Amino acid sequence: MSGLFSKSGQRYVGIDIGSHAIKVVELSRAHGAFRLHAYAIEALAPLCTEDQTGADPKSVAQALTMALERAGVVAREAVVAVSDTQVIGKTFEVQAGLSQEELELHVWLEAEQYLPYALEDAALDFEVQEELSINPGQVSVLLVACRQETLAWYQALLSCAGLQARVIDVRPHALARAVLWMPSPALQASGAVAVVEFATETTLLSIVQQGRVTHSRQLLFGAGEPCDEIFRALAVQHLSDGLEQIAGYGNDRPVASIMLAGTGASRPGLDRWIEAQLGLPACVANPFAFMALDPALAPEALFCDAPMLLTAFGLALRGFD
């Protein structure tokens, strides 16, 4: 295996490339404690496609370079996530105790069944998730694949911005990692967490449980509504419908709490309104709440921006694995 999804120092930048903006987060770690050094959110020109890989990497690199310079990022090693639309994931079970070579053979055979393109055009990686298997003598294996040309696009993007790829991750994995790290009491319940990522035109609802995203669903409303009252009503309506539909898929655990992220998540009173209407604990995502901050950062601005940086934070964390 190439290991592009899994490499393992002390200062890294996580880069979340969305359809409308790039978010960057620079972290360091000393004596087991993380420190936020810098962050930035830089707008991107919207495209007809759902992700930015349809654009010339040099044009996206210009926006990334501006974000890095404006934030004063020092790290040269980056963790970036492949867009959801570019990744194929599959979980399967194999006999426990297989050698690395035997595991790789199973991965290739499994990939051959599911990939809509030739194996030689694919970048594959896998992870054994022993604790997730319920069958004695078996282990769960998570297979992740994308096209080699997709990885080449991200590597070219980083190179144009003067960075090198430490890890090329998968966005849902980064989101789940960030959610697990969150210190909020609302997330200490034993059920799944519904993460609501507001964007201008649409909203992504993801269910995180046991350290992974089990379901994702686009909700057809966004944070562009300027009226708080209308936005709150739409949020409750669409979120309630989305949770009900996902529950019909037979989720292992019921949703026990809600985390609000993305654009508009920090609107005053939104978390309390959703909590009161849906009867579930709700909180606004802020992974930096109890973290040491660089003196140059403004806590008030960070409080408003933090919900939009959840995935970028999860990516930066990945650099320390």
Phi and psi in degrees as a GROMACS rama.xvg file:
@    title "Ramachandran Plot"
@    xaxis  label "Phi"
@    yaxis  label "Psi"
@TYPE xy
-70.9362  -28.7821  SER-2
75.3289  14.4162  GLY-3
-63.9043  -24.5106  LEU-4
-90.2782  0.321261  PHE-5
-152.859  91.4839  SER-6
-122.327  160.293  LYS-7
-141.973  3.72243  GLN-10
-152.153  116.796  ARG-11
-137.372  157.096  TYR-12
-116.693  128.599  VAL-13
-95.8311  135.463  GLY-14
-126.345  114.24  ILE-15
-105.247  112.692  ASP-16
-101.956  107.516  ILE-17
-98.0476  -174.325  GLY-18
-75.6365  -21.3396  SER-19
-124.644  -10.6455  HIS-20
-157.108  156.352  ALA-21
-108.21  132.095  ILE-22
-117.714  132.678  LYS-23
-124.857  141.528  VAL-24
-135.75  126.385  VAL-25
-110.665  123.608  GLU-26
-120.619  153.592  LEU-27
-128.658  165.002  SER-28
-137.516  131.788  ARG-29
-141.038  127.816  ALA-30
55.5808  36.3328  HIS-31
82.5033  -3.08336  GLY-32
-108.373  136.646  ALA-33
-90.2265  154.17  PHE-34
-136.088  131.819  ARG-35
-87.4425  118.247  LEU-36
-95.5789  -38.8731  HIS-37
-160.802  156.619  ALA-38
-156.249  161.636  TYR-39
-159.37  153.496  ALA-40
-127.746  119.199  ILE-41
-122.415  126.64  GLU-42
-68.8263  147.801  ALA-43
-118.294  151.05  LEU-44
-67.7758  127.627  ALA-45
-65.6642  145.19  PRO-46
-114.902  168.137  LEU-47
-73.91  -26.9067  CYS-48
-83.7897  166.701  THR-49
-78.5453  -18.637  GLU-50
-135.815  168.203  ASP-51
-81.0009  -4.76259  GLN-52
-69.1291  -7.80026  THR-53
-80.1918  -7.60624  GLY-54
-99.053  162.809  ALA-55
-64.4238  127.008  ASP-56
-57.1982  -27.3908  PRO-57
-66.3628  -35.9126  LYS-58
-70.6583  -38.5112  SER-59
-70.8945  -34.2037  VAL-60
-62.7546  -29.6198  ALA-61
-62.1383  -44.2763  GLN-62
-67.5542  -39.1258  ALA-63
-63.6263  -43.7508  LEU-64
-60.9298  -40.9735  THR-65
-62.2767  -41.3385  MET-66
-64.4012  -44.6099  ALA-67
-62.8427  -42.9369  LEU-68
-70.2185  -42.0136  GLU-69
-64.0601  -36.5481  ARG-70
-80.6066  -20.226  ALA-71
75.7337  37.2277  GLY-72
-68.3584  132.453  VAL-73
-99.7722  -36.1127  VAL-74
-57.2425  143.041  ALA-75
-111.357  -6.85442  ARG-76
-103.636  133.195  GLU-77
-126.317  154.238  ALA-78
-118.799  124.378  VAL-79
-127.64  155.022  VAL-80
-112.661  137.1  ALA-81
-71.5259  139.828  VAL-82
-59.7543  145.887  SER-83
-53.596  -38.0903  ASP-84
-70.7751  -13.4337  THR-85
-99.1373  -1.25967  GLN-86
-117.136  142.409  VAL-87
-116.207  127.179  ILE-88
-121.585  142.948  GLY-89
-148.03  132.644  LYS-90
-108.141  131.284  THR-91
-142.207  168.654  PHE-92
-115.259  144.42  GLU-93
-134.527  168.943  VAL-94
-66.2648  136.632  GLN-95
-66.7788  150.446  ALA-96
87.8092  7.73216  GLY-97
-69.2825  150.415  LEU-98
-73.3579  168.169  SER-99
-59.9642  -41.3208  GLN-100
-64.5916  -39.5113  GLU-101
-68.3765  -38.8827  GLU-102
-61.867  -44.389  LEU-103
-62.698  -37.4543  GLU-104
-63.0362  -44.1345  LEU-105
-61.1117  -40.3517  HIS-106
-62.3416  -45.6097  VAL-107
-63.7403  -40.6973  TRP-108
-66.2586  -39.8891  LEU-109
-66.5941  -43.7187  GLU-110
-61.7092  -36.2157  ALA-111
-60.6717  -29.1636  GLU-112
-79.5135  -27.7326  GLN-113
-111.249  -22.2938  TYR-114
-76.1458  134.041  LEU-115
-85.4206  11.5044  PRO-116
-140.372  168.886  TYR-117
-65.8242  145.957  ALA-118
-59.5374  -33.9276  LEU-119
-68.6833  -15.839  GLU-120
-93.8959  1.63797  ASP-121
-104.345  147.688  ALA-122
-106.306  120.186  ALA-123
-115.674  146.88  LEU-124
-149.396  159.88  ASP-125
-149.216  160.554  PHE-126
-142.408  130.206  GLU-127
-80.7092  128.405  VAL-128
-121.747  73.3675  GLN-129
-59.0051  -36.6522  GLU-130
-70.5633  -12.4077  GLU-131
-90.3574  -11.0026  LEU-132
-80.5332  137.685  SER-133
-106.966  -0.682738  ILE-134
-101.193  127.183  ASN-135
-58.1897  137.291  PRO-136
77.7689  5.72288  GLY-137
-120.521  153.725  GLN-138
-127.606  146.828  VAL-139
-85.9143  138.714  SER-140
-123.753  126.551  VAL-141
-96.8309  119.229  LEU-142
-102.234  131.634  LEU-143
-126.921  135.524  VAL-144
-144.305  149.515  ALA-145
-151.283  172.668  CYS-146
-72.3605  145.898  ARG-147
-58.7835  -35.6703  GLN-148
-66.395  -27.207  GLU-149
-68.317  -45.7131  THR-150
-60.3461  -39.3768  LEU-151
-62.5793  -36.0834  ALA-152
-62.8496  -47.1013  TRP-153
-66.7969  -38.4918  TYR-154
-65.763  -38.8358  GLN-155
-65.9358  -40.2013  ALA-156
-58.1749  -50.4729  LEU-157
-64.3566  -41.1296  LEU-158
-61.2808  -41.7269  SER-159
-63.1624  -27.5898  CYS-160
-93.6336  7.4758  ALA-161
78.2297  23.6396  GLY-162
-116.95  164.355  LEU-163
-127.01  148.87  GLN-164
-79.6834  117.548  ALA-165
-82.9569  -44.0015  ARG-166
-141.903  138.84  VAL-167
-107.239  109.214  ILE-168
-101.2  -174.517  ASP-169
-117.048  133.461  VAL-170
-55.9136  -46.3097  ARG-171
-60.148  -33.8751  PRO-172
-65.4457  -40.3212  HIS-173
-66.0981  -39.686  ALA-174
-63.0002  -46.9435  LEU-175
-62.8588  -38.4314  ALA-176
-62.872  -42.1248  ARG-177
-66.2591  -40.2548  ALA-178
-64.6373  -42.2504  VAL-179
-61.4086  -32.9729  LEU-180
-76.6022  -23.1554  TRP-181
-57.4787  132.543  MET-182
-89.7043  9.1716  PRO-183
-66.004  134.081  SER-184
-60.4291  -26.7015  PRO-185
-65.4654  -17.0084  ALA-186
-101.551  7.63634  LEU-187
-86.1221  -3.87267  GLN-188
-65.8058  160.486  ALA-189
-87.4379  11.17  SER-190
-104.75  -165.813  GLY-191
-81.6699  159.339  ALA-192
-110.7  127.552  VAL-193
-92.5469  114.618  ALA-194
-99.4385  122.615  VAL-195
-109.771  109.316  VAL-196
-103.696  102.402  GLU-197
-76.8928  134.559  PHE-198
-123.331  178.185  ALA-199
-62.2787  -43.3779  THR-200
-110.012  -28.7604  GLU-201
-133.892  171.564  THR-202
-135.549  136.583  THR-203
-102.769  123.476  LEU-204
-104.157  119.274  LEU-205
-122.188  138.511  SER-206
-103.413  121.333  ILE-207
-111.287  122.886  VAL-208
-149.371  146.209  GLN-209
52.0088  37.3307  GLN-210
77.4265  16.2857  GLY-211
-148.566  157.967  ARG-212
-83.2713  117.929  VAL-213
-95.3595  -27.6653  THR-214
-146.348  146.028  HIS-215
-138.005  144.958  SER-216
-150.484  132.254  ARG-217
-80.8899  129.465  GLN-218
-103.085  131.868  LEU-219
-85.2876  58.7462  LEU-220
-155.17  158.89  PHE-221
-139.034  -175.772  GLY-222
-88.7203  9.5043  ALA-223
-73.9904  -15.1861  GLY-224
-65.655  117.078  GLU-225
-74.5083  -21.56  PRO-226
-85.9186  119.481  CYS-227
-59.9476  -40.1007  ASP-228
-64.3895  -45.2758  GLU-229
-66.5486  -41.1466  ILE-230
-61.693  -43.2497  PHE-231
-61.6156  -43.3604  ARG-232
-63.4626  -43.4062  ALA-233
-64.4502  -41.056  LEU-234
-60.8099  -46.7061  ALA-235
-65.0727  -43.5147  VAL-236
-61.9242  -51.6799  GLN-237
-70.2285  -36.9255  HIS-238
-66.8967  -42.1514  LEU-239
-60.801  -44.8508  SER-240
-64.1446  -42.3627  ASP-241
-64.4739  -42.8644  GLY-242
-64.8489  -37.9416  LEU-243
-65.667  -41.4804  GLU-244
-66.6897  -41.5106  GLN-245
-66.3384  -37.7017  ILE-246
-59.5798  -29.4935  ALA-247
-70.1039  -13.1549  GLY-248
-80.3138  -5.08  TYR-249
81.9539  46.7825  GLY-250
-55.6968  140.464  ASN-251
-60.6084  -42.0461  ASP-252
-127.657  143.923  ARG-253
-69.3576  153.996  PRO-254
-66.9523  126.604  VAL-255
-108.319  -17.0991  ALA-256
-158.221  163.797  SER-257
-126.952  133.865  ILE-258
-117.068  129.515  MET-259
-99.732  129.33  LEU-260
-139.828  175.031  ALA-261
83.5116  -169.878  GLY-262
-63.9609  129.298  THR-263
82.7083  -1.58639  GLY-264
-63.293  -27.568  ALA-265
-92.7232  16.364  SER-266
-56.3805  135.099  ARG-267
-54.8745  127.381  PRO-268
79.1493  -2.20877  GLY-269
-63.1566  -43.6291  LEU-270
-63.79  -40.7283  ASP-271
-67.6086  -37.1704  ARG-272
-63.9398  -48.1524  TRP-273
-63.7008  -40.4471  ILE-274
-61.5797  -43.2001  GLU-275
-68.4795  -38.3113  ALA-276
-78.0646  -34.8749  GLN-277
-101.308  -11.3894  LEU-278
71.606  24.6431  GLY-279
-125.477  142.454  LEU-280
-57.6187  134.439  PRO-281
-131.214  145.796  ALA-282
-145.082  158.828  CYS-283
-92.6924  130.281  VAL-284
-63.5191  125.314  ALA-285
-150.342  84.5713  ASN-286
-68.7389  -8.64902  PRO-287
-100.645  6.91854  PHE-288
-56.7856  -39.2753  ALA-289
-117.242  27.5316  PHE-290
-105.894  146.093  MET-291
-64.0258  137.745  ALA-292
-116.967  145.965  LEU-293
-61.0833  137.653  ASP-294
-57.7427  -23.4612  PRO-295
-75.2159  -14.6502  ALA-296
-81.953  142.183  LEU-297
-94.25  112.644  ALA-298
-57.2266  -35.0264  PRO-299
-65.4855  -44.8849  GLU-300
-66.709  -39.9316  ALA-301
-62.592  -38.2046  LEU-302
-57.9878  -40.2258  PHE-303
-74.9647  -33.9275  CYS-304
-86.108  -24.5797  ASP-305
-52.3755  -41.3289  ALA-306
-61.296  -23.74  PRO-307
-85.1942  -6.55778  MET-308
-108.032  10.9085  LEU-309
-60.4648  -48.8298  LEU-310
-70.3311  -39.6072  THR-311
-60.7464  -37.4685  ALA-312
-63.5678  -44.4845  PHE-313
-61.2405  -33.7513  GLY-314
-69.33  -45.2443  LEU-315
-60.3047  -38.7499  ALA-316
-57.6091  -36.614  LEU-317
-60.863  -26.7351  ARG-318
-64.1085  -21.7391  GLY-319
-93.4325  -2.07926  PHE-320
